[in-house]
Amino acid sequence: MTADPALVRAVGLFVPLLATAAAAALRPPARRTLAAAILATAWQIVWLPALNLLAVHTGWWSFHAEGGTAAGLPVDLMLGWALLWGALPVLAGADRLPLPLVVAALTWFDLAAMPLAAPVVRLGGAWLLGEAVGVAVALVPGLLLARWTVRGRHLAVRAGMQVLLSGALMLAGPLALAAPRLPGGTTGLLTAAQLLAVPLLLGVVAVREFVQRGGGTPVPYDPPVRLVTSGPYAYVRNPMQLSITLSYALLGALALDWRLLAAAASAFAYGAGLADWHEGAGLRETYGAAWTEYRRGVRAWVPRARPWPGAATARLYVAQSCGPCTGFGRWIARREPTGLVLVPAETHPERLRRMRYETDDGAVRADGVAAVGRMLGHLHLGWAVLGWLLVVPGVRWFVQLCADAFGAGPRDIPHRASQPEPVAPRSGGKSTVSRPAGGAATSGLAAVSGAAANVPATVSGAAASGLAVVSGAAASGPAAPAPPR
């Protein structure tokens, strides 16, 4: 006897929905659990439709439904399936059970339910293969993302998974449904890709900054534990929202598609209205005067030309025993970086083999090309964009490989203990170092041994072209200007 299609679709939606509501009522979720439930469901919303489109294409199974469909898939069944594999196990406390047990239970239920979904779902001969693919790409990663979120583990991995989710839900999915027509064929697609590179890079690097400096993610219920004012946030307050808004606006302008322009306007209205009001109130309550000062110095939507001087400070360790490295240090000093101290690599507590970038709070440490990318963020917006590109994992690896091949690879840097007192330059002049709002010295490479005292001293302002001579404490604490003589 064939079941009523309407009954099949109703059961497929309302049984998971009511079970999820009951689980939330019986065990009110904590903030992290709620974040995990949202993320797990979002993961299924992205991957289950992709799985089912693949299943229809390969003949694993097919759908026969009238009304309430998108791309031929019953929306109600997709939502019910997403809750069954997403929010329901999270809210029911499945994170306290062994993962293989949870996967086995949900897979067994799915194997039993799929044949009962006829005539809406018609199974093909290889439908078990499709089920295995679904478990591998949708069920297991979604459960892992939820489990790591609840337990606060693997921050970088779950932030990367959130980036995939955001890109799929906020950009790729809507664009696939709208199917805008770009003029120029392949040339138009390449132009669009190049134009989108900058705003998309802005959003990805902003997420990275949340992870490295804030210790959290963009999800409101799994936020950073520290106020993030570095990286893109030293230039603009809403880099992620600006990224999405610019992406839609650029695509809308290229395709002359009013839907995309409307999406850009909606993203801006949401970010400038509800999100700014809600998130601003929370940040003001959490960080107080620090947030007020940051909000006063950095605009929400229009980037600064140079980084905010109140942003977190850092150090760049550059070898003085290497001629090209010393020249590079002078190049940096002439550009008067904001919130960055240049320090001889020879005085670092470790024996360095590459240029090293370290933030004063110890949250970020980068070597080689990654250190250069971080340093560029202290100059101005143009250099910062290049620096953000250099720290993207694949790009960073390739550029580092090229640099090593062309002679800029690791080398033995002689180690030298720092001196307790500042060493004055032999020229007899004063050594002055400019300071940002946070008090950290920003101009010049610190020289801490007599052997280095013959290097011209950096002066503040436009004359910042040499190497500043400051105390040996610069290797482990904020650099101080040399006293006048």
ABEGO torsion letter per residue (X at the ends): XBBBAAAAAAAAAAAAAAAAAAAAAABBBBAAAAAAAAAAAAAAAAAAAAAAAAAAAAGABBBBBBEGBBGGBBAAAAAAAAAAABAAAAAAGAAABBAAAAAAAAAAAAAAAAAAAOAABBBBAAAAAAAAAAAAAAAAAAAAAAAAAAAGBGAAAAAAAAAAAAAAAAAAAAAAAAGBBBBGEAAAAAAAAAAAAAAAAAAAAAAAAAAAAAGBBABAABBBABBBABEAAAABABAAAAAAAAAAAAAAAAAGBAAAAAAAAAAAAAAABAAAAAAAAAAAAAAEAAAAAAAAABBAABBBABBBAABBBBBBBBBAABAAAAAAAAAAAAAGBBGBBBBBAAABABBBABBBBBBAAGABBBBEAAAAAAAAAABBAAAAAAAAAAABAAAAAAAAAAAAAAGABBBBBBBBBBBABBBBBAAGBBBBBBBBAAGBBABEBBBABAAAAABBBBBBEAABABBBBBBAAAAABBBBBBBBX
